[in-house]
Amino acid sequence: MTDPAAAAKYQRYGRPLWRRLLLRTETAIIAAIVLLIVIATATVPYFAQPYTYSTMILNSAPILLMLIPVTLIIITGEIDLSVGSVLGFSSAIFGLSYAAGVPLSLAAVLAIVGGGLIGLFNGVLVTVVGLPSLAVTIGTLALFRGIAVGLLGTRAVTDFPQEVLSFAISPVFGSPLPIVTVAILVLVVAFAVLLHFTPFGRGVFAIGLSPEAAAFSGVRVNRTKLILFVLSGLVASATGVYYTLQYSNAIGTNGFGFELQVVTAIVLGGVSIWGGRGTLLGALAGGVLIAALNKTLQLAGIGSDTISIVTGAALIFSVVVASVSGSISRRRRGKASAVSAGA
């Protein structure tokens, strides 16, 4: 930019680094988590005990695991509402295989592969057939939940090896953090690198902003979406295996309603439901905030119905805030463009 006056005008629309870091959704969510923990520690009995943090992470671990690949799907402008049913389906396959005499490790592999095939099925219907992901995953949500319940009926498989069950909920080096925390962190780092530091991740954002422009830029739109749906199915089914071992209970209703909590955490974390914007850090922070809020309400004696109301209200609130902030941002960009054009 050679015109000094235009350069000065352009700089006024830039933001300092401290504002770019602090005035972000992720920062606000993390601050809300810290504030909630401080208030709960001071006012809610037993909240400050290590056991509380351990159970909070154990209870929220399935949501925190499944939201990781679903975040990338939502950034592309699609959605996967079948993850809760995939968890229940893989739990049923895992339990039935083990009850039939299949070794535990092989039963886990069969369950995870089954979830990956469901993800492939979703991806093919969205990318090859051209159906909307909302309709597809609502359909597979009902389909595979019905199959899972039909496979087991009222039966539950519970006779898993005790040493495996103990390991699933064991702490990390004597800390209050359970072993699943390591899996969550490893998965977050892997997907964060994929999303924010690779050409594949740049393609994910480009698809969310404009699939047509992304395709013209050389991004293989359908292949990218297909890979993400398969990854979502694999992670959800692996979570189903872990969930089964955590509670020593394989039943088709495992994971019922988890898809609402996953989407709520992602949108609350600043990921645009319309695609093109968001971070894994924000989505993870949204999941932790919901987990901390749920634990606080439970210890305060609030019933599960009220907790569900709070979760639903948080989803609506986050969507409204995202819509309003997006509208304000578009207006500001429009005014900035008009001023620049006038200059």
C-alpha positions in Angstrom: 0.0 0.0 0.0 1.8 3.1 -1.3 -0.6 5.9 -0.2 0.3 6.9 3.4 -3.2 8.2 4.1 -4.8 5.0 3.0 -2.2 3.0 5.0 -3.0 5.0 8.2 -6.7 4.5 7.6 -6.1 0.7 7.1 -4.2 0.5 10.4 -7.1 2.0 12.3 -9.1 -1.1 11.5 -6.4 -3.4 12.7 -6.4 -4.6 16.3 -3.5 -4.9 18.7 -2.2 -8.3 19.6 -3.5 -8.1 23.2 -7.0 -7.4 21.9 -6.8 -10.3 19.3 -5.8 -12.6 22.2 -8.2 -11.4 24.9 -11.3 -10.5 22.9 -11.9 -14.0 21.7 -14.7 -16.5 22.4 -12.2 -19.1 23.7 -10.7 -16.6 26.2 -14.2 -15.7 27.4 -15.2 -19.3 27.9 -11.9 -20.1 29.8 -12.5 -17.1 32.0 -16.1 -18.3 32.6 -14.7 -21.7 33.6 -12.3 -20.2 36.1 -15.0 -17.9 37.5 -17.5 -20.8 37.9 -14.9 -23.0 39.7 -14.0 -20.1 42.1 -17.7 -19.5 42.9 -18.5 -23.2 43.2 -15.5 -23.7 45.5 -16.6 -21.0 47.8 -20.4 -21.8 47.8 -21.0 -25.4 46.9 -20.1 -28.1 49.5 -17.6 -30.8 48.4 -16.8 -29.1 45.1 -13.2 -28.5 45.9 -12.4 -32.1 46.6 -10.2 -34.1 44.2 -12.9 -36.7 43.8 -15.2 -34.1 42.4 -12.8 -33.2 39.6 -12.2 -36.8 38.8 -15.8 -37.7 38.4 -16.5 -34.5 36.5 -13.9 -35.5 33.9 -15.1 -39.1 33.8 -18.7 -38.1 33.2 -17.8 -35.6 30.5 -15.1 -37.6 28.8 -17.4 -39.1 26.1 -18.6 -35.7 25.2 -15.1 -34.2 25.1 -13.9 -37.1 22.9 -16.7 -37.0 20.4 -16.8 -33.3 20.0 -13.3 -33.2 18.6 -14.0 -34.6 15.1 -17.5 -33.2 15.0 -16.0 -29.7 15.4 -14.2 -30.1 12.1 -17.4 -31.3 10.4 -19.3 -28.3 11.7 -16.6 -26.0 10.5 -17.2 -27.4 6.9 -20.8 -26.3 7.3 -22.1 -29.9 7.8 -23.2 -31.6 11.0 -23.1 -35.1 12.5 -26.0 -35.9 14.9 -25.5 -39.6 14.9 -22.5 -39.8 17.3 -24.6 -40.8 20.3 -26.2 -43.6 18.5 -22.8 -44.7 17.1 -21.6 -44.9 20.7 -24.6 -47.1 21.6 -24.2 -49.3 18.5 -20.5 -49.8 19.2 -21.2 -50.6 22.8 -23.7 -53.2 21.8 -21.3 -54.8 19.2 -18.5 -54.8 21.8 -20.6 -56.4 24.5 -22.2 -59.0 22.2 -18.8 -60.0 20.6 -17.2 -60.4 24.0 -20.2 -62.4 25.4 -19.9 -64.7 22.3 -16.3 -65.6 23.2 -14.4 -63.1 21.1 -11.2 -61.8 22.8 -11.7 -58.4 24.4 -9.2 -56.6 22.2 -10.7 -58.1 19.0 -14.2 -57.2 20.2 -13.1 -53.6 20.6 -11.6 -53.6 17.1 -14.8 -54.9 15.6 -16.8 -52.3 17.4 -14.6 -49.5 16.3 -14.6 -50.7 12.7 -18.4 -50.8 12.8 -18.5 -47.2 13.9 -16.1 -46.3 11.1 -18.4 -47.9 8.6 -21.3 -45.9 9.9 -19.2 -42.8 9.4 -18.5 -43.9 5.9 -22.2 -44.5 5.3 -23.0 -41.0 6.4 -20.2 -39.5 4.3 -21.3 -41.3 1.2 -24.9 -40.2 1.5 -23.7 -36.6 2.0 -20.9 -36.4 -0.6 -21.9 -38.9 -3.3 -25.7 -38.9 -3.1 -25.8 -35.2 -2.2 -28.2 -35.4 0.7 -28.1 -32.8 3.5 -26.1 -33.9 6.5 -28.7 -32.8 9.0 -31.3 -35.2 7.5 -28.8 -38.0 6.9 -27.5 -38.0 10.5 -30.9 -37.7 12.1 -31.9 -40.7 10.1 -28.8 -42.7 11.1 -29.3 -41.6 14.7 -32.7 -43.3 14.8 -31.6 -46.2 12.6 -28.5 -47.4 14.5 -30.1 -46.6 17.9 -32.9 -49.0 16.9 -30.4 -51.6 15.8 -28.4 -51.3 19.0 -31.5 -51.7 21.2 -32.8 -54.5 19.0 -29.5 -56.4 19.2 -29.4 -56.5 23.0 -33.1 -55.9 23.9 -33.4 -55.7 27.7 -30.1 -57.6 28.1 -26.9 -56.0 29.4 -23.4 -57.4 29.2 -21.5 -56.6 32.4 -19.0 -59.4 33.0 -15.9 -57.6 31.7 -12.4 -58.3 33.2 -12.0 -56.4 36.4 -8.4 -55.3 35.7 -9.5 -53.7 32.4 -12.4 -51.9 34.2 -10.0 -50.6 36.9 -7.6 -49.3 34.3 -10.4 -47.4 32.4 -11.1 -45.3 35.5 -7.6 -45.3 37.0 -5.9 -41.9 37.8 -2.8 -40.6 36.1 0.2 -41.0 38.4 -1.8 -40.6 41.5 -3.4 -37.3 40.4 -7.1 -36.7 40.5 -7.1 -36.7 36.7 -8.3 -40.1 35.2 -6.4 -41.9 32.5 -8.9 -40.8 29.8 -7.5 -37.3 30.2 -4.4 -38.4 28.4 -6.5 -39.7 25.5 -8.5 -36.5 25.3 -5.3 -34.3 25.2 -3.6 -36.5 22.6 -6.7 -36.5 20.4 -7.1 -32.7 20.8 -3.4 -32.1 19.9 -3.6 -34.4 16.8 -6.8 -32.8 15.5 -5.6 -29.3 16.3 -2.5 -29.8 14.3 -4.6 -31.3 11.5 -7.0 -28.4 11.5 -4.8 -25.4 12.2 -1.4 -26.3 10.7 -1.9 -28.4 7.6 -3.3 -27.8 4.1 -6.1 -30.3 4.9 -7.2 -28.0 7.8 -7.1 -24.9 5.6 -9.3 -26.7 3.2 -11.8 -27.5 6.0 -12.1 -23.7 6.7 -12.3 -22.9 3.0 -15.2 -25.4 2.6 -17.1 -23.8 5.4 -16.7 -20.4 3.9 -17.6 -21.4 0.4 -17.5 -24.9 -1.0 -17.5 -23.6 -4.6 -14.6 -21.3 -4.0 -12.7 -24.1 -2.2 -13.2 -26.4 -5.1 -11.9 -23.8 -7.5 -8.9 -23.4 -5.2 -8.0 -27.1 -5.6 -9.6 -28.4 -2.3 -11.2 -31.8 -2.8 -14.4 -30.9 -1.0 -16.2 -34.3 -1.1 -13.1 -36.3 -0.1 -12.4 -33.9 2.8 -16.0 -34.3 4.1 -15.9 -38.0 3.7 -12.7 -38.3 5.7 -14.2 -36.2 8.5 -17.4 -38.3 8.7 -15.3 -41.5 8.9 -13.1 -40.0 11.6 -16.2 -39.0 13.5 -17.6 -42.6 13.3 -14.2 -44.0 14.5 -13.9 -41.7 17.4 -17.5 -42.2 18.5 -17.2 -45.9 18.3 -13.9 -45.9 20.3 -15.7 -43.7 22.8 -18.4 -46.4 23.0 -15.8 -49.0 23.9 -14.4 -46.8 26.6 -17.8 -45.9 27.9 -18.7 -49.6 28.1 -15.6 -50.3 30.1 -16.0 -47.2 32.3 -19.4 -48.3 33.5 -19.0 -52.1 32.9 -22.3 -52.1 31.0 -22.9 -52.8 27.4 -26.4 -51.8 26.5 -28.0 -50.3 23.4 -29.2 -47.1 25.1 -25.7 -46.0 26.0 -25.0 -42.5 24.8 -28.6 -41.5 24.5 -28.9 -37.8 24.0 -25.1 -37.2 23.9 -25.4 -35.6 20.4 -27.2 -32.6 21.9 -24.4 -32.1 24.5 -21.7 -32.4 21.8 -23.3 -29.8 19.6 -24.0 -27.5 22.5 -20.4 -27.6 23.7 -19.1 -26.9 20.2 -21.4 -24.0 19.5 -20.9 -22.6 22.9 -17.1 -22.7 22.3 -17.4 -20.2 19.4 -17.6 -22.6 16.4 -20.0 -21.2 13.9 -22.9 -23.5 13.2 -22.9 -22.2 9.6 -19.3 -23.2 9.1 -16.0 -21.4 8.3 -15.1 -20.3 11.8 -14.0 -21.9 15.1 -11.2 -23.6 17.0 -10.8 -26.9 18.8 -9.6 -25.0 21.9 -12.9 -23.2 22.0 -15.0 -26.4 21.5 -13.1 -28.2 24.2 -13.5 -25.2 26.5 -17.2 -25.2 25.8 -17.4 -28.9 26.8 -15.4 -28.3 30.0 -17.7 -25.4 30.9 -20.8 -27.5 30.5 -19.2 -30.3 32.6 -18.3 -27.9 35.4 -21.8 -26.3 35.3 -23.5 -29.7 35.4 -21.3 -30.9 38.3 -22.0 -27.6 40.2 -25.7 -28.0 39.8 -25.6 -31.7 40.9 -23.7 -30.9 44.0 -26.1 -28.0 44.7 -29.0 -30.5 44.7 -30.4 -29.4 41.3 -32.4 -32.1 39.5 -31.5 -33.6 36.1 -34.5 -32.0 34.4 -33.2 -28.5 35.4 -29.7 -29.4 34.1 -31.3 -30.4 30.8 -33.1 -27.1 30.6 -29.8 -25.3 31.3 -28.0 -27.3 28.6 -30.7 -26.4 26.0 -30.8 -22.8 27.0 -27.0 -22.6 26.7 -27.3 -24.0 23.1 -30.0 -21.4 22.1 -28.0 -18.6 23.8 -24.8 -19.5 22.0 -26.5 -19.7 18.6 -28.2 -16.3 19.2 -24.9 -14.7 20.3 -23.0 -16.2 17.3 -25.7 -14.9 15.0 -25.7 -11.3 16.4 -21.9 -11.1 16.5 -21.6 -12.4 13.0 -24.1 -9.7 11.9 -22.2 -7.0 13.7 -18.9 -8.2 12.1 -20.4 -8.2 8.6 -21.7 -4.6 9.1 -18.3 -3.5 10.3 -16.5 -5.1 7.4 -19.0 -3.5 5.1 -18.4 0.0 6.5 -14.7 -0.5 6.4 -14.9 -1.5 2.8 -17.0 1.5 1.9 -14.6 3.9 3.7 -11.6 2.3 1.9 -13.4 2.6 -1.4 -14.2 6.2 -0.8 -10.6 6.9 0.2 
